[in-house]
Amino acid sequence: MYEVVGIRFQKACKTYYFNPGEEKYKSGECVLVETSRGLEIGEIVLENRKIEEEEIVHPLKEIIRRASPEDMEQLEENRRLEQSAFNKCLERVYDHGLEMKLVDTEYTFDRSKIIFYFTAEGRVDFRELVKDLASIFRTRIELRQIGVRDEAKKVGGMGPCGRPFCCTTFLEEFESVSIKMAKSQNLSLNPTKISGVCGRLMCCLRFEMDTYEDLSEETPDTGDQVITPDGEGKVVSINVVKKTAYVELQESTRTKEFPLEEVDSLPVSEE
């Protein structure tokens, strides 16, 4: 067993494990750690706990120290510098005539590197742009191409449901989403109805799928013969969320909605 704490570097991003050493940390504290990108400040989101070795990605790095007021001031200054760097890079992208959309800019804590995030339809030859930016900022430059889902996560906004994007509030990582999930949830297959602002299938189709599968285990299938308070009939459709079934009644050939507890499957006759 290893004692670890969980740290995030941005809101709704992946949680990384670090060695707390002899210290005890509380959720919400900011700490200084060494990462593959250099020194960074992260927020404790999981307090000291013991986990199995297979849950750890080695080497497990140790927290350097708690962030000081001076560290937090530098972090705020980095955020101000990022906006200035974004504007300067935007100008250079235009000057070089590159087919790319600048999305975000990020300084490492020690300002040893600036990362520029962008989207593009294909590959972009930005070698001259990197040289130009390096001469302006006098530090290491990294241009990182990201997808449209990552762009939505960084920029944020409101989804079709009227709430902030799931990817910017609680989804740590993107998972694959398929059109089959929309079918299983009886949703319209109109792309404009099941796509997010990013243009891809909505993430909620994936993380709500488990609930639909659990509920569906308790419901009859479309086409099943059932018995209702109004007589026998055939299931036309199921509303999993409302826990109701639309049944086409045999005697009246009309369709009526029934609560699932009032619908019982008829035994299959054996021939």
Accessible surface in RSA format (square Angstrom, percent):
REM  Atomic radii and reference values for relative SASA: ProtOr
REM  Chains: A
REM  Algorithm: Lee & Richards
REM  Probe-radius: 1.40
REM  Slices: 20
REM RES _ NUM      All-atoms   Total-Side   Main-Chain    Non-polar    All polar
REM                ABS   REL    ABS   REL    ABS   REL    ABS   REL    ABS   REL
RES MET A   1   133.35  69.1  73.70  48.8  59.65 142.0  71.61  60.9  61.74  81.8
RES TYR A   2    82.44  38.5  79.36  45.2   3.07   8.0  52.78  39.7  29.65  36.6
RES GLU A   3    48.30  27.7  38.71  29.3   9.59  22.8  13.79  26.7  34.51  28.2
RES VAL A   4     0.09   0.1   0.09   0.1   0.00   0.0   0.09   0.1   0.00   0.0
RES VAL A   5     0.01   0.0   0.00   0.0   0.01   0.0   0.01   0.0   0.00   0.0
RES GLY A   6     0.11   0.1   0.00   N/A   0.11   0.1   0.00   0.0   0.11   0.2
RES ILE A   7     0.00   0.0   0.00   0.0   0.00   0.0   0.00   0.0   0.00   0.0
RES ARG A   8    65.28  27.4  63.12  32.2   2.16   5.2   6.73   9.2  58.55  35.5
RES PHE A   9    45.06  22.5  24.54  15.2  20.52  53.4  26.89  16.3  18.17  52.0
RES GLN A  10    85.37  47.7  72.94  53.3  12.43  29.6  40.06  85.3  45.31  34.4
RES LYS A  11   161.52  78.8 134.33  82.4  27.19  64.7  92.57  83.3  68.95  73.4
RES ALA A  12     0.60   0.6   0.00   0.0   0.60   1.4   0.14   0.2   0.45   1.2
RES CYS A  13    21.43  16.2  20.64  23.0   0.79   1.9  18.18  46.1   3.25   3.5
RES LYS A  14    88.80  43.3  86.99  53.4   1.81   4.3  40.76  36.7  48.04  51.2
RES THR A  15    26.08  18.6  12.89  13.1  13.19  31.4  10.66  14.3  15.42  23.3
RES TYR A  16    98.86  46.2  96.01  54.6   2.86   7.4  62.07  46.6  36.79  45.4
RES TYR A  17    67.22  31.4  51.25  29.2  15.97  41.6  24.84  18.7  42.39  52.3
RES PHE A  18    13.14   6.6  13.14   8.1   0.00   0.0  13.14   8.0   0.00   0.0
RES ASN A  19    47.11  32.5  47.11  45.5   0.00   0.0   1.16   2.8  45.94  44.4
RES PRO A  20     3.86   2.8   0.43   0.4   3.44  12.5   0.43   0.4   3.44  21.4
RES GLY A  21    27.40  33.8   0.00   N/A  27.40  33.8  12.85  35.3  14.55  32.6
RES GLU A  22   172.50  99.0 143.48 108.5  29.02  69.1  66.55 128.7 105.95  86.5
RES GLU A  23    85.21  48.9  82.43  62.4   2.78   6.6  23.08  44.6  62.13  50.7
RES LYS A  24   140.29  68.4 128.35  78.8  11.94  28.4  98.58  88.7  41.71  44.4
RES TYR A  25    10.28   4.8   5.48   3.1   4.80  12.5   0.00   0.0  10.28  12.7
RES LYS A  26   149.22  72.8 149.22  91.6   0.00   0.0  91.75  82.6  57.47  61.2
RES SER A  27    68.99  58.3  45.57  60.8  23.42  54.0  22.38  47.7  46.61  65.3
RES GLY A  28    41.64  51.3   0.00   N/A  41.64  51.3  21.72  59.6  19.92  44.6
RES GLU A  29    50.05  28.7  43.18  32.7   6.87  16.4  29.96  57.9  20.09  16.4
RES CYS A  30    39.91  30.2  30.98  34.5   8.94  21.0   5.20  13.2  34.72  37.4
RES VAL A  31     0.00   0.0   0.00   0.0   0.00   0.0   0.00   0.0   0.00   0.0
RES LEU A  32     6.62   3.7   6.62   4.7   0.00   0.0   6.62   4.6   0.00   0.0
RES VAL A  33     0.00   0.0   0.00   0.0   0.00   0.0   0.00   0.0   0.00   0.0
RES GLU A  34    71.66  41.1  71.56  54.1   0.10   0.2  30.03  58.1  41.63  34.0
RES THR A  35    21.29  15.1  14.00  14.2   7.29  17.4  17.91  24.1   3.37   5.1
RES SER A  36   116.47  98.4  73.03  97.5  43.44 100.1  55.47 118.1  61.00  85.5
RES ARG A  37    46.76  19.6  41.81  21.3   4.96  11.8  26.83  36.7  19.94  12.1
RES GLY A  38    15.46  19.1   0.00   N/A  15.46  19.1  14.22  39.0   1.24   2.8
RES LEU A  39    50.53  28.1  50.14  35.9   0.39   1.0  50.14  35.2   0.39   1.0
RES GLU A  40    18.63  10.7  18.30  13.8   0.33   0.8   3.69   7.1  14.95  12.2
RES ILE A  41    16.71   9.5   2.82   2.1  13.89  33.5   2.82   2.0  13.89  37.7
RES GLY A  42     2.81   3.5   0.00   N/A   2.81   3.5   2.81   7.7   0.00   0.0
RES GLU A  43    82.20  47.2  81.15  61.4   1.05   2.5  13.49  26.1  68.71  56.1
RES ILE A  44     0.22   0.1   0.00   0.0   0.22   0.5   0.00   0.0   0.22   0.6
RES VAL A  45    43.13  28.4  25.53  23.1  17.60  42.4  26.48  23.0  16.65  45.2
RES LEU A  46    52.91  29.5  52.48  37.5   0.42   1.1  52.91  37.2   0.00   0.0
RES GLU A  47    75.96  43.6  75.02  56.8   0.94   2.2  18.81  36.4  57.16  46.7
RES ASN A  48    33.50  23.1  10.53  10.2  22.97  55.3  10.35  24.9  23.15  22.4
RES ARG A  49   106.79  44.8  97.42  49.7   9.38  22.3  37.16  50.8  69.63  42.2
RES LYS A  50   126.64  61.8 104.06  63.8  22.58  53.8  77.87  70.1  48.77  52.0
RES ILE A  51    14.40   8.2  11.45   8.5   2.95   7.1  14.40  10.4   0.00   0.0
RES GLU A  52    80.15  46.0  80.06  60.6   0.08   0.2  25.49  49.3  54.66  44.6
RES GLU A  53    90.63  52.0  87.80  66.4   2.83   6.7  21.45  41.5  69.18  56.5
RES GLU A  54   144.81  83.1 105.80  80.0  39.01  92.9  67.02 129.6  77.79  63.5
RES GLU A  55    92.95  53.4  71.52  54.1  21.43  51.0  35.04  67.8  57.91  47.3
RES ILE A  56    14.23   8.1   0.23   0.2  14.00  33.8   0.33   0.2  13.90  37.7
RES VAL A  57   129.93  85.5 114.55 103.7  15.39  37.1 117.97 102.5  11.97  32.5
RES HIS A  58    93.84  51.3  68.87  47.9  24.96  63.9  58.39  60.2  35.45  41.3
RES PRO A  59   111.86  81.5  98.70  90.0  13.17  47.9 102.03  84.2   9.83  61.1
RES LEU A  60    36.83  20.5  13.27   9.5  23.56  59.2  14.14   9.9  22.69  61.1
RES LYS A  61    81.55  39.8  74.20  45.5   7.35  17.5  58.61  52.8  22.94  24.4
RES GLU A  62    98.45  56.5  86.59  65.5  11.86  28.2  23.48  45.4  74.97  61.2
RES ILE A  63    11.30   6.4   0.24   0.2  11.07  26.7   0.24   0.2  11.07  30.0
RES ILE A  64    85.41  48.6  55.87  41.6  29.54  71.2  61.83  44.5  23.58  64.0
RES ARG A  65   103.28  43.4  97.54  49.7   5.75  13.7  56.60  77.4  46.68  28.3
RES ARG A  66    93.71  39.3  82.97  42.3  10.74  25.6  47.66  65.1  46.05  27.9
RES ALA A  67    21.97  20.2   0.45   0.7  21.52  48.9   0.45   0.6  21.52  57.0
RES SER A  68    34.29  29.0  28.93  38.6   5.36  12.3  29.51  62.8   4.78   6.7
RES PRO A  69    98.04  71.5  90.50  82.5   7.54  27.4  96.69  79.8   1.35   8.4
RES GLU A  70   118.14  67.8 112.04  84.8   6.10  14.5  61.70 119.3  56.44  46.1
RES ASP A  71    12.73   8.9  12.24  12.2   0.49   1.2   0.49   1.2  12.24  12.2
RES MET A  72    65.53  33.9  65.14  43.1   0.40   0.9  65.33  55.5   0.20   0.3
RES GLU A  73   119.64  68.7 113.48  85.9   6.15  14.6  44.74  86.5  74.89  61.1
RES GLN A  74    58.14  32.5  53.04  38.8   5.10  12.2  13.08  27.8  45.06  34.2
RES LEU A  75    28.80  16.0  28.80  20.6   0.00   0.0  28.80  20.2   0.00   0.0
RES GLU A  76    95.76  55.0  95.48  72.2   0.28   0.7  32.01  61.9  63.75  52.0
RES GLU A  77    57.26  32.9  57.26  43.3   0.00   0.0  19.45  37.6  37.81  30.9
RES ASN A  78     0.37   0.3   0.37   0.4   0.00   0.0   0.00   0.0   0.37   0.4
RES ARG A  79   109.22  45.9  99.98  51.0   9.24  22.0  46.30  63.3  62.92  38.1
RES ARG A  80   145.88  61.2 132.22  67.4  13.66  32.5  75.35 103.0  70.52  42.7
RES LEU A  81    56.32  31.4  54.84  39.2   1.48   3.7  55.12  38.7   1.20   3.2
RES GLU A  82    19.06  10.9  18.43  13.9   0.62   1.5   6.07  11.7  12.99  10.6
RES GLN A  83   106.46  59.5 103.13  75.4   3.33   7.9  48.55 103.3  57.92  43.9
RES SER A  84    48.11  40.7  42.02  56.1   6.09  14.0  29.04  61.8  19.07  26.7
RES ALA A  85     0.74   0.7   0.34   0.5   0.40   0.9   0.34   0.5   0.40   1.1
RES PHE A  86    41.53  20.8  41.53  25.7   0.00   0.0  41.53  25.2   0.00   0.0
RES ASN A  87    68.23  47.1  66.77  64.5   1.46   3.5  21.39  51.5  46.84  45.3
RES LYS A  88    85.84  41.9  85.84  52.7   0.00   0.0  42.17  38.0  43.66  46.5
RES CYS A  89     0.00   0.0   0.00   0.0   0.00   0.0   0.00   0.0   0.00   0.0
RES LEU A  90    82.65  46.0  80.25  57.4   2.40   6.0  80.34  56.4   2.31   6.2
RES GLU A  91    98.68  56.7  92.62  70.1   6.06  14.4  38.72  74.9  59.97  49.0
RES ARG A  92    60.66  25.5  60.66  30.9   0.00   0.0   4.27   5.8  56.39  34.2
RES VAL A  93     9.69   6.4   9.50   8.6   0.18   0.4   9.50   8.3   0.18   0.5
RES TYR A  94   185.21  86.5 170.16  96.8  15.06  39.2 127.89  96.1  57.32  70.7
RES ASP A  95   102.80  72.0  65.39  65.1  37.41  88.5  27.43  64.6  75.37  75.2
RES HIS A  96    71.63  39.1  42.77  29.7  28.86  73.8  32.33  33.3  39.30  45.7
RES GLY A  97    57.74  71.2   0.00   N/A  57.74  71.2  35.21  96.6  22.53  50.5
RES LEU A  98    39.33  21.9  25.75  18.4  13.58  34.1  26.53  18.6  12.80  34.4
RES GLU A  99   153.42  88.1 140.77 106.5  12.65  30.1  65.81 127.3  87.61  71.5
RES MET A 100    22.72  11.8   0.00   0.0  22.72  54.1   4.11   3.5  18.61  24.7
RES LYS A 101   123.47  60.2 118.40  72.6   5.07  12.1  81.67  73.5  41.80  44.5
RES LEU A 102    11.27   6.3   0.00   0.0  11.27  28.3   0.00   0.0  11.27  30.3
RES VAL A 103    17.99  11.8   0.12   0.1  17.87  43.1   3.19   2.8  14.80  40.1
RES ASP A 104    47.64  33.4  47.38  47.2   0.26   0.6   4.43  10.4  43.22  43.1
RES THR A 105     5.15   3.7   1.02   1.0   4.12   9.8   1.02   1.4   4.12   6.2
RES GLU A 106    16.38   9.4  16.38  12.4   0.00   0.0   9.39  18.2   6.99   5.7
RES TYR A 107    26.17  12.2  19.10  10.9   7.07  18.4   4.64   3.5  21.53  26.5
RES THR A 108     1.23   0.9   0.30   0.3   0.93   2.2   1.16   1.6   0.07   0.1
RES PHE A 109    15.77   7.9  12.39   7.7   3.37   8.8  13.66   8.3   2.11   6.0
RES ASP A 110    61.49  43.1  38.73  38.5  22.77  53.8  22.37  52.7  39.12  39.0
RES ARG A 111    87.12  36.6  77.15  39.3   9.97  23.7  26.41  36.1  60.70  36.8
RES SER A 112    42.36  35.8  32.39  43.2   9.97  23.0  36.67  78.1   5.69   8.0
RES LYS A 113    21.36  10.4  21.36  13.1   0.00   0.0   3.86   3.5  17.50  18.6
RES ILE A 114     0.00   0.0   0.00   0.0   0.00   0.0   0.00   0.0   0.00   0.0
RES ILE A 115     0.18   0.1   0.18   0.1   0.00   0.0   0.18   0.1   0.00   0.0
RES PHE A 116     0.00   0.0   0.00   0.0   0.00   0.0   0.00   0.0   0.00   0.0
RES TYR A 117    11.23   5.2  11.23   6.4   0.00   0.0   5.49   4.1   5.74   7.1
RES PHE A 118     0.75   0.4   0.75   0.5   0.00   0.0   0.75   0.5   0.00   0.0
RES THR A 119    14.92  10.6  14.34  14.5   0.58   1.4   8.04  10.8   6.88  10.4
RES ALA A 120    27.49  25.3   0.00   0.0  27.49  62.5  10.04  14.1  17.44  46.2
RES GLU A 121   188.37 108.1 150.62 114.0  37.74  89.9  70.88 137.1 117.48  95.9
RES GLY A 122    41.13  50.7   0.00   N/A  41.13  50.7  36.01  98.8   5.12  11.5
RES ARG A 123   237.79  99.8 205.17 104.6  32.62  77.7  83.64 114.3 154.15  93.4
RES VAL A 124    24.93  16.4   7.07   6.4  17.85  43.0  10.79   9.4  14.14  38.3
RES ASP A 125    91.16  63.9  66.73  66.4  24.43  57.8  43.71 102.9  47.45  47.3
RES PHE A 126    53.75  26.9  52.34  32.4   1.40   3.6  52.63  31.9   1.12   3.2
RES ARG A 127   166.63  70.0 163.50  83.3   3.13   7.5  69.35  94.8  97.28  59.0
RES GLU A 128   104.46  60.0 101.47  76.8   3.00   7.1  49.41  95.6  55.05  44.9
RES LEU A 129     0.68   0.4   0.00   0.0   0.68   1.7   0.00   0.0   0.68   1.8
RES VAL A 130    39.82  26.2  39.82  36.0   0.00   0.0  39.82  34.6   0.00   0.0
RES LYS A 131   132.81  64.8 122.47  75.1  10.34  24.6  82.73  74.5  50.08  53.3
RES ASP A 132    40.78  28.6  34.40  34.2   6.39  15.1  12.83  30.2  27.95  27.9
RES LEU A 133     0.00   0.0   0.00   0.0   0.00   0.0   0.00   0.0   0.00   0.0
RES ALA A 134    37.48  34.5  33.39  51.5   4.09   9.3  33.70  47.5   3.78  10.0
RES SER A 135    60.75  51.3  46.85  62.5  13.91  32.0  40.51  86.3  20.24  28.4
RES ILE A 136    55.13  31.4  27.56  20.5  27.57  66.4  33.28  24.0  21.84  59.3
RES PHE A 137    35.55  17.8  13.54   8.4  22.00  57.3  17.79  10.8  17.76  50.8
RES ARG A 138   199.34  83.7 166.40  84.8  32.94  78.4  67.42  92.1 131.92  80.0
RES THR A 139    31.35  22.3  12.45  12.6  18.90  45.0  22.16  29.8   9.19  13.9
RES ARG A 140   147.10  61.8 138.87  70.8   8.23  19.6  66.79  91.3  80.31  48.7
RES ILE A 141    26.56  15.1   0.48   0.4  26.07  62.8   0.69   0.5  25.87  70.2
RES GLU A 142    47.73  27.4  44.36  33.6   3.37   8.0  27.10  52.4  20.62  16.8
RES LEU A 143    16.94   9.4   0.00   0.0  16.94  42.6   0.00   0.0  16.94  45.6
RES ARG A 144    85.79  36.0  82.59  42.1   3.20   7.6  36.39  49.7  49.40  29.9
RES GLN A 145    83.48  46.7  56.68  41.4  26.80  63.8  22.75  48.4  60.73  46.1
RES ILE A 146    25.36  14.4  12.87   9.6  12.49  30.1  20.32  14.6   5.04  13.7
RES GLY A 147    38.40  47.4   0.00   N/A  38.40  47.4  33.20  91.1   5.20  11.6
RES VAL A 148    48.63  32.0  45.67  41.3   2.96   7.1  45.67  39.7   2.96   8.0
RES ARG A 149    51.12  21.5  50.00  25.5   1.12   2.7  24.55  33.6  26.57  16.1
RES ASP A 150    55.94  39.2  55.55  55.3   0.40   0.9   7.65  18.0  48.29  48.2
RES GLU A 151    23.41  13.4  23.41  17.7   0.00   0.0   6.99  13.5  16.42  13.4
RES ALA A 152    15.03  13.8   8.92  13.8   6.11  13.9  14.80  20.8   0.24   0.6
RES LYS A 153    43.71  21.3  34.25  21.0   9.46  22.5  32.74  29.5  10.97  11.7
RES LYS A 154    61.82  30.2  26.16  16.1  35.66  84.9  27.23  24.5  34.59  36.8
RES VAL A 155    99.44  65.4  67.67  61.3  31.77  76.6  73.32  63.7  26.11  70.8
RES GLY A 156    22.41  27.6   0.00   N/A  22.41  27.6  11.63  31.9  10.78  24.1
RES GLY A 157    36.71  45.3   0.00   N/A  36.71  45.3  27.88  76.5   8.83  19.8
RES MET A 158   113.87  59.0  97.32  64.4  16.55  39.4  79.62  67.7  34.25  45.4
RES GLY A 159    13.48  16.6   0.00   N/A  13.48  16.6   6.38  17.5   7.10  15.9
RES PRO A 160    96.99  70.7  51.52  47.0  45.47 165.3  65.78  54.3  31.22 194.0
RES CYS A 161    99.45  75.2  58.85  65.6  40.60  95.4  49.92 126.5  49.53  53.4
RES GLY A 162    48.43  59.7   0.00   N/A  48.43  59.7  31.25  85.8  17.18  38.5
RES ARG A 163   166.85  70.1 166.12  84.7   0.72   1.7  47.62  65.1 119.23  72.3
RES PRO A 164    68.18  49.7  61.27  55.9   6.92  25.1  61.27  50.6   6.92  43.0
RES PHE A 165    23.52  11.8  19.40  12.0   4.12  10.7  23.52  14.3   0.00   0.0
RES CYS A 166    35.32  26.7  30.56  34.1   4.76  11.2   3.28   8.3  32.03  34.5
RES CYS A 167     9.43   7.1   8.50   9.5   0.93   2.2   0.40   1.0   9.03   9.7
RES THR A 168    25.02  17.8  18.83  19.1   6.18  14.7  16.50  22.2   8.52  12.9
RES THR A 169    53.00  37.7  35.49  36.0  17.51  41.7  32.37  43.5  20.63  31.2
RES PHE A 170   107.90  54.0  92.94  57.6  14.96  38.9  96.69  58.6  11.21  32.1
RES LEU A 171    29.69  16.5  28.67  20.5   1.01   2.5  29.28  20.6   0.41   1.1
RES GLU A 172    64.23  36.9  52.79  39.9  11.44  27.2  17.71  34.2  46.52  38.0
RES GLU A 173   105.70  60.7  92.26  69.8  13.44  32.0  29.82  57.7  75.88  62.0
RES PHE A 174    59.28  29.7  31.99  19.8  27.28  71.0  32.85  19.9  26.42  75.6
RES GLU A 175   100.52  57.7  89.95  68.0  10.57  25.2  33.63  65.0  66.89  54.6
RES SER A 176    95.64  80.8  80.38 107.3  15.26  35.1  53.50 113.9  42.15  59.0
RES VAL A 177    28.60  18.8   3.99   3.6  24.60  59.3   4.53   3.9  24.07  65.3
RES SER A 178    47.28  39.9  42.79  57.1   4.49  10.3  41.39  88.1   5.89   8.3
RES ILE A 179    76.78  43.7  74.22  55.3   2.56   6.2  74.22  53.4   2.56   6.9
RES LYS A 180   149.45  72.9 149.07  91.5   0.38   0.9  92.35  83.1  57.10  60.8
RES MET A 181    32.29  16.7  31.95  21.1   0.35   0.8  32.29  27.5   0.00   0.0
RES ALA A 182     0.00   0.0   0.00   0.0   0.00   0.0   0.00   0.0   0.00   0.0
RES LYS A 183   118.92  58.0 103.39  63.4  15.52  37.0  53.85  48.5  65.07  69.3
RES SER A 184    47.14  39.8  23.92  31.9  23.21  53.5  20.69  44.1  26.45  37.1
RES GLN A 185     8.66   4.8   2.15   1.6   6.51  15.5   0.00   0.0   8.66   6.6
RES ASN A 186    95.30  65.7  61.56  59.5  33.74  81.2  30.69  73.9  64.60  62.4
RES LEU A 187    69.36  38.6  57.09  40.8  12.28  30.9  59.60  41.9   9.76  26.3
RES SER A 188    66.47  56.2  45.84  61.2  20.63  47.5  43.62  92.9  22.86  32.0
RES LEU A 189    82.34  45.9  64.73  46.3  17.61  44.3  65.79  46.2  16.55  44.5
RES ASN A 190    66.54  45.9  57.28  55.4   9.27  22.3  17.53  42.2  49.02  47.4
RES PRO A 191    92.67  67.5  90.77  82.7   1.89   6.9  92.48  76.4   0.18   1.1
RES THR A 192   110.91  78.9  82.81  84.0  28.10  67.0  82.23 110.4  28.69  43.4
RES LYS A 193   137.22  66.9 119.28  73.2  17.94  42.7  65.18  58.7  72.04  76.7
RES ILE A 194     3.62   2.1   3.62   2.7   0.00   0.0   3.62   2.6   0.00   0.0
RES SER A 195    24.72  20.9  19.15  25.6   5.57  12.8  11.01  23.5  13.71  19.2
RES GLY A 196    17.51  21.6   0.00   N/A  17.51  21.6   9.41  25.8   8.11  18.2
RES VAL A 197   102.56  67.5  69.20  62.6  33.36  80.4  77.54  67.4  25.01  67.8
RES CYS A 198    33.57  25.4  14.86  16.6  18.71  44.0   9.44  23.9  24.14  26.0
RES GLY A 199    49.29  60.8   0.00   N/A  49.29  60.8  27.94  76.7  21.36  47.8
RES ARG A 200   125.74  52.8 123.43  62.9   2.31   5.5  34.25  46.8  91.49  55.4
RES LEU A 201    42.18  23.5  35.43  25.3   6.75  17.0  35.43  24.9   6.75  18.2
RES MET A 202    37.46  19.4  33.78  22.4   3.68   8.8  28.06  23.9   9.40  12.5
RES CYS A 203    25.96  19.6  20.35  22.7   5.60  13.2   6.69  17.0  19.27  20.8
RES CYS A 204    29.87  22.6  29.01  32.4   0.86   2.0   5.56  14.1  24.31  26.2
RES LEU A 205     2.72   1.5   2.59   1.9   0.13   0.3   2.72   1.9   0.00   0.0
RES ARG A 206    64.65  27.1  64.65  33.0   0.00   0.0   7.84  10.7  56.81  34.4
RES PHE A 207    75.02  37.5  55.28  34.2  19.75  51.4  59.84  36.3  15.18  43.4
RES GLU A 208    71.64  41.1  70.09  53.0   1.54   3.7  20.51  39.7  51.13  41.7
RES MET A 209    19.79  10.2  19.79  13.1   0.00   0.0  19.79  16.8   0.00   0.0
RES ASP A 210    78.09  54.7  77.25  76.9   0.84   2.0  28.00  65.9  50.09  50.0
RES THR A 211    76.77  54.6  74.07  75.1   2.70   6.4  45.98  61.8  30.79  46.5
RES TYR A 212    31.53  14.7  31.34  17.8   0.18   0.5  13.33  10.0  18.19  22.4
RES GLU A 213    86.83  49.8  81.46  61.6   5.37  12.8  29.37  56.8  57.45  46.9
RES ASP A 214    87.76  61.5  84.14  83.7   3.62   8.6  25.33  59.6  62.43  62.3
RES LEU A 215    39.87  22.2  38.82  27.8   1.05   2.6  39.19  27.5   0.68   1.8
RES SER A 216    45.36  38.3  38.19  51.0   7.17  16.5  27.88  59.4  17.48  24.5
RES GLU A 217   147.93  84.9 107.84  81.6  40.09  95.5  45.24  87.5 102.69  83.8
RES GLU A 218   134.95  77.5 100.27  75.9  34.68  82.6  46.75  90.4  88.20  72.0
RES THR A 219    21.25  15.1   7.35   7.4  13.90  33.1   4.17   5.6  17.08  25.8
RES PRO A 220    21.02  15.3  10.89   9.9  10.12  36.8  18.47  15.2   2.55  15.9
RES ASP A 221   100.08  70.1  96.25  95.8   3.83   9.1  24.65  58.0  75.43  75.2
RES THR A 222    92.70  65.9  67.03  68.0  25.67  61.2  48.04  64.5  44.66  67.5
RES GLY A 223    37.72  46.5   0.00   N/A  37.72  46.5  21.64  59.4  16.09  36.0
RES ASP A 224    50.29  35.2  45.54  45.3   4.75  11.2  11.39  26.8  38.90  38.8
RES GLN A 225    76.02  42.5  69.04  50.5   6.98  16.6  42.99  91.5  33.04  25.1
RES VAL A 226     0.00   0.0   0.00   0.0   0.00   0.0   0.00   0.0   0.00   0.0
RES ILE A 227    64.14  36.5  62.88  46.8   1.27   3.0  62.88  45.3   1.27   3.4
RES THR A 228     9.30   6.6   0.00   0.0   9.30  22.2   3.17   4.3   6.13   9.3
RES PRO A 229    90.90  66.2  46.58  42.5  44.32 161.1  59.55  49.2  31.35 194.9
RES ASP A 230    56.57  39.6  31.85  31.7  24.73  58.5  18.26  43.0  38.31  38.2
RES GLY A 231    22.24  27.4   0.00   N/A  22.24  27.4  20.49  56.2   1.76   3.9
RES GLU A 232    72.71  41.7  66.35  50.2   6.36  15.1  12.68  24.5  60.03  49.0
RES GLY A 233     0.00   0.0   0.00   N/A   0.00   0.0   0.00   0.0   0.00   0.0
RES LYS A 234    90.51  44.2  90.32  55.4   0.20   0.5  33.98  30.6  56.53  60.2
RES VAL A 235     0.05   0.0   0.00   0.0   0.05   0.1   0.00   0.0   0.05   0.1
RES VAL A 236    65.65  43.2  52.45  47.5  13.20  31.8  56.18  48.8   9.46  25.7
RES SER A 237    43.61  36.9  42.72  57.0   0.89   2.1  31.74  67.6  11.87  16.6
RES ILE A 238    16.91   9.6  11.07   8.2   5.84  14.1  11.60   8.4   5.31  14.4
RES ASN A 239    45.49  31.4  41.10  39.7   4.39  10.6   8.10  19.5  37.39  36.1
RES VAL A 240     8.26   5.4   4.94   4.5   3.33   8.0   4.94   4.3   3.33   9.0
RES VAL A 241   103.95  68.4  84.12  76.2  19.83  47.8  85.62  74.4  18.33  49.7
RES LYS A 242   118.59  57.9  93.97  57.7  24.62  58.6  70.30  63.3  48.29  51.4
RES LYS A 243   104.83  51.1 103.00  63.2   1.83   4.3  52.78  47.5  52.05  55.4
RES THR A 244    15.27  10.9  15.27  15.5   0.00   0.0  15.27  20.5   0.00   0.0
RES ALA A 245     0.00   0.0   0.00   0.0   0.00   0.0   0.00   0.0   0.00   0.0
RES TYR A 246    74.76  34.9  74.76  42.5   0.00   0.0  49.59  37.3  25.17  31.0
RES VAL A 247     0.00   0.0   0.00   0.0   0.00   0.0   0.00   0.0   0.00   0.0
RES GLU A 248    72.44  41.6  70.23  53.1   2.21   5.3   4.48   8.7  67.96  55.5
RES LEU A 249     5.70   3.2   5.09   3.6   0.61   1.5   5.09   3.6   0.61   1.6
RES GLN A 250   101.13  56.6  78.63  57.5  22.50  53.6  36.95  78.7  64.18  48.7
RES GLU A 251   165.10  94.8 126.59  95.8  38.51  91.7  53.82 104.1 111.27  90.9
RES SER A 252    53.70  45.4  29.74  39.7  23.96  55.2  37.45  79.7  16.25  22.8
RES THR A 253   104.39  74.2  83.54  84.7  20.85  49.7  59.19  79.5  45.21  68.3
RES ARG A 254   120.24  50.5 113.72  58.0   6.52  15.5  57.95  79.2  62.29  37.8
RES THR A 255    73.64  52.4  44.04  44.7  29.59  70.5  27.04  36.3  46.60  70.4
RES LYS A 256    76.92  37.5  72.56  44.5   4.36  10.4  44.65  40.2  32.27  34.4
RES GLU A 257    61.75  35.5  43.84  33.2  17.92  42.7  17.95  34.7  43.81  35.8
RES PHE A 258     5.38   2.7   5.38   3.3   0.00   0.0   5.38   3.3   0.00   0.0
RES PRO A 259    50.23  36.6  50.23  45.8   0.00   0.0  50.23  41.5   0.00   0.0
RES LEU A 260    27.29  15.2  19.90  14.2   7.38  18.6  20.11  14.1   7.18  19.3
RES GLU A 261   144.08  82.7 108.46  82.1  35.62  84.8  66.88 129.4  77.20  63.0
RES GLU A 262    74.93  43.0  63.51  48.0  11.42  27.2  22.14  42.8  52.79  43.1
RES VAL A 263    11.68   7.7   0.10   0.1  11.59  27.9   0.10   0.1  11.59  31.4
RES ASP A 264    86.55  60.6  83.50  83.1   3.05   7.2  20.58  48.4  65.97  65.8
RES SER A 265    71.60  60.5  47.14  62.9  24.46  56.3  33.21  70.7  38.39  53.8
RES LEU A 266    52.28  29.1  41.56  29.7  10.72  27.0  41.65  29.2  10.63  28.6
RES PRO A 267   121.80  88.8  95.67  87.2  26.12  95.0 107.36  88.6  14.43  89.7
RES VAL A 268   138.81  91.3 115.50 104.6  23.31  56.2 120.54 104.7  18.27  49.5
RES SER A 269    96.32  81.4  72.38  96.6  23.94  55.1  53.81 114.6  42.51  59.6
RES GLU A 270   172.71  99.2 135.39 102.4  37.32  88.8  53.38 103.2 119.33  97.4
RES GLU A 271   217.16 124.7 135.98 102.9  81.19 193.3  87.01 168.3 130.15 106.3
END  Absolute sums over single chains surface
CHAIN  1 A    16736.3      13493.7       3242.6       8633.8       8102.5
END  Absolute sums over all chains
TOTAL         16736.3      13493.7       3242.6       8633.8       8102.5
